[in-house]
Amino acid sequence: MPAPPHDASGHTWHHPDAVLFAITKNGLVAGVTAPEGYVSDMPAFGQLLSDQDIVAVLAYIKSTWPRKMAAAQREVTEAQGR
């Protein structure tokens, strides 16, 4: 399954920062960052990008979201304690 779009048409904004970071760094791994049996084309970028680079990429993606989406994602992140 292809990775979802990271704009308003996708569901990336439903996830807290820690999950977005883990998925970007490690890819979608069944039983770890995805449900058991889940198959995805989302690769890991941990070998290509530093942690700071991943944070910067995610900040850019989030900067393109509509205000309501960004606010909802911040609430999800805060609820996760991070």
ChimeraX commands (.cxc) that place a marker at each C-alpha (Angstrom):
marker #1 position 0.00,0.00,0.00 radius 0.5
marker #1 position 1.45,3.43,-0.87 radius 0.5
marker #1 position 2.24,5.93,1.86 radius 0.5
marker #1 position -0.66,8.37,2.40 radius 0.5
marker #1 position -0.44,11.96,1.19 radius 0.5
marker #1 position 0.71,14.36,3.89 radius 0.5
marker #1 position -1.66,17.15,2.88 radius 0.5
marker #1 position -5.27,17.86,3.87 radius 0.5
marker #1 position -6.49,14.83,1.90 radius 0.5
marker #1 position -4.42,12.38,3.96 radius 0.5
marker #1 position -4.56,11.26,7.57 radius 0.5
marker #1 position -1.03,12.11,8.70 radius 0.5
marker #1 position -2.39,14.86,10.95 radius 0.5
marker #1 position -4.29,12.29,13.02 radius 0.5
marker #1 position -1.00,11.05,14.50 radius 0.5
marker #1 position 1.12,12.54,17.31 radius 0.5
marker #1 position 4.63,13.80,16.61 radius 0.5
marker #1 position 6.28,10.73,18.16 radius 0.5
marker #1 position 4.42,8.39,15.78 radius 0.5
marker #1 position 5.19,10.55,12.73 radius 0.5
marker #1 position 8.85,10.63,13.72 radius 0.5
marker #1 position 9.02,6.84,14.26 radius 0.5
marker #1 position 7.30,6.08,10.96 radius 0.5
marker #1 position 9.56,8.47,9.05 radius 0.5
marker #1 position 12.70,7.12,10.69 radius 0.5
marker #1 position 11.83,3.39,10.70 radius 0.5
marker #1 position 9.21,3.06,7.94 radius 0.5
marker #1 position 5.94,1.23,8.42 radius 0.5
marker #1 position 6.82,-2.05,10.07 radius 0.5
marker #1 position 4.04,-4.55,10.74 radius 0.5
marker #1 position 3.62,-5.05,14.48 radius 0.5
marker #1 position 5.83,-2.06,15.34 radius 0.5
marker #1 position 4.66,1.11,13.58 radius 0.5
marker #1 position 1.72,-0.54,11.80 radius 0.5
marker #1 position -0.83,-3.24,12.65 radius 0.5
marker #1 position 0.21,-6.90,12.28 radius 0.5
marker #1 position -0.02,-8.00,8.66 radius 0.5
marker #1 position 0.01,-4.43,7.31 radius 0.5
marker #1 position 1.94,-4.06,4.06 radius 0.5
marker #1 position 3.16,-0.64,2.96 radius 0.5
marker #1 position 5.55,1.02,0.54 radius 0.5
marker #1 position 6.55,3.56,3.22 radius 0.5
marker #1 position 10.34,3.25,3.47 radius 0.5
marker #1 position 12.57,4.03,6.42 radius 0.5
marker #1 position 14.61,7.24,6.18 radius 0.5
marker #1 position 16.69,6.76,9.34 radius 0.5
marker #1 position 19.76,5.80,7.32 radius 0.5
marker #1 position 19.42,8.84,5.04 radius 0.5
marker #1 position 18.31,11.60,7.41 radius 0.5
marker #1 position 19.49,12.64,10.85 radius 0.5
marker #1 position 16.94,13.00,13.64 radius 0.5
marker #1 position 17.17,16.79,13.19 radius 0.5
marker #1 position 16.50,16.41,9.46 radius 0.5
marker #1 position 13.41,14.30,10.16 radius 0.5
marker #1 position 12.11,16.88,12.63 radius 0.5
marker #1 position 12.69,19.61,10.01 radius 0.5
marker #1 position 10.89,17.65,7.28 radius 0.5
marker #1 position 7.93,17.02,9.57 radius 0.5
marker #1 position 7.85,20.70,10.55 radius 0.5
marker #1 position 7.70,21.65,6.88 radius 0.5
marker #1 position 4.90,19.17,6.16 radius 0.5
marker #1 position 2.91,20.43,9.16 radius 0.5
marker #1 position 3.41,24.04,8.03 radius 0.5
marker #1 position 1.37,23.28,4.90 radius 0.5
marker #1 position -1.70,22.02,6.80 radius 0.5
marker #1 position -4.79,24.17,7.29 radius 0.5
marker #1 position -4.98,25.79,10.74 radius 0.5
marker #1 position -7.71,23.47,12.05 radius 0.5
marker #1 position -5.74,20.39,11.05 radius 0.5
marker #1 position -2.54,21.67,12.61 radius 0.5
marker #1 position -4.39,22.52,15.83 radius 0.5
marker #1 position -5.98,19.06,15.97 radius 0.5
marker #1 position -2.59,17.41,15.46 radius 0.5
marker #1 position -1.04,19.53,18.23 radius 0.5
marker #1 position -3.83,18.38,20.57 radius 0.5
marker #1 position -3.17,14.74,19.70 radius 0.5
marker #1 position 0.55,15.27,20.35 radius 0.5
marker #1 position -0.13,17.00,23.68 radius 0.5
marker #1 position -2.49,14.21,24.72 radius 0.5
marker #1 position 0.37,11.75,24.12 radius 0.5
marker #1 position 2.53,13.80,26.47 radius 0.5
marker #1 position 5.03,15.00,23.90 radius 0.5
marker link #1:1,2 radius 0.2
marker link #1:2,3 radius 0.2
marker link #1:3,4 radius 0.2
marker link #1:4,5 radius 0.2
marker link #1:5,6 radius 0.2
marker link #1:6,7 radius 0.2
marker link #1:7,8 radius 0.2
marker link #1:8,9 radius 0.2
marker link #1:9,10 radius 0.2
marker link #1:10,11 radius 0.2
marker link #1:11,12 radius 0.2
marker link #1:12,13 radius 0.2
marker link #1:13,14 radius 0.2
marker link #1:14,15 radius 0.2
marker link #1:15,16 radius 0.2
marker link #1:16,17 radius 0.2
marker link #1:17,18 radius 0.2
marker link #1:18,19 radius 0.2
marker link #1:19,20 radius 0.2
marker link #1:20,21 radius 0.2
marker link #1:21,22 radius 0.2
marker link #1:22,23 radius 0.2
marker link #1:23,24 radius 0.2
marker link #1:24,25 radius 0.2
marker link #1:25,26 radius 0.2
marker link #1:26,27 radius 0.2
marker link #1:27,28 radius 0.2
marker link #1:28,29 radius 0.2
marker link #1:29,30 radius 0.2
marker link #1:30,31 radius 0.2
marker link #1:31,32 radius 0.2
marker link #1:32,33 radius 0.2
marker link #1:33,34 radius 0.2
marker link #1:34,35 radius 0.2
marker link #1:35,36 radius 0.2
marker link #1:36,37 radius 0.2
marker link #1:37,38 radius 0.2
marker link #1:38,39 radius 0.2
marker link #1:39,40 radius 0.2
marker link #1:40,41 radius 0.2
marker link #1:41,42 radius 0.2
marker link #1:42,43 radius 0.2
marker link #1:43,44 radius 0.2
marker link #1:44,45 radius 0.2
marker link #1:45,46 radius 0.2
marker link #1:46,47 radius 0.2
marker link #1:47,48 radius 0.2
marker link #1:48,49 radius 0.2
marker link #1:49,50 radius 0.2
marker link #1:50,51 radius 0.2
marker link #1:51,52 radius 0.2
marker link #1:52,53 radius 0.2
marker link #1:53,54 radius 0.2
marker link #1:54,55 radius 0.2
marker link #1:55,56 radius 0.2
marker link #1:56,57 radius 0.2
marker link #1:57,58 radius 0.2
marker link #1:58,59 radius 0.2
marker link #1:59,60 radius 0.2
marker link #1:60,61 radius 0.2
marker link #1:61,62 radius 0.2
marker link #1:62,63 radius 0.2
marker link #1:63,64 radius 0.2
marker link #1:64,65 radius 0.2
marker link #1:65,66 radius 0.2
marker link #1:66,67 radius 0.2
marker link #1:67,68 radius 0.2
marker link #1:68,69 radius 0.2
marker link #1:69,70 radius 0.2
marker link #1:70,71 radius 0.2
marker link #1:71,72 radius 0.2
marker link #1:72,73 radius 0.2
marker link #1:73,74 radius 0.2
marker link #1:74,75 radius 0.2
marker link #1:75,76 radius 0.2
marker link #1:76,77 radius 0.2
marker link #1:77,78 radius 0.2
marker link #1:78,79 radius 0.2
marker link #1:79,80 radius 0.2
marker link #1:80,81 radius 0.2
marker link #1:81,82 radius 0.2
view
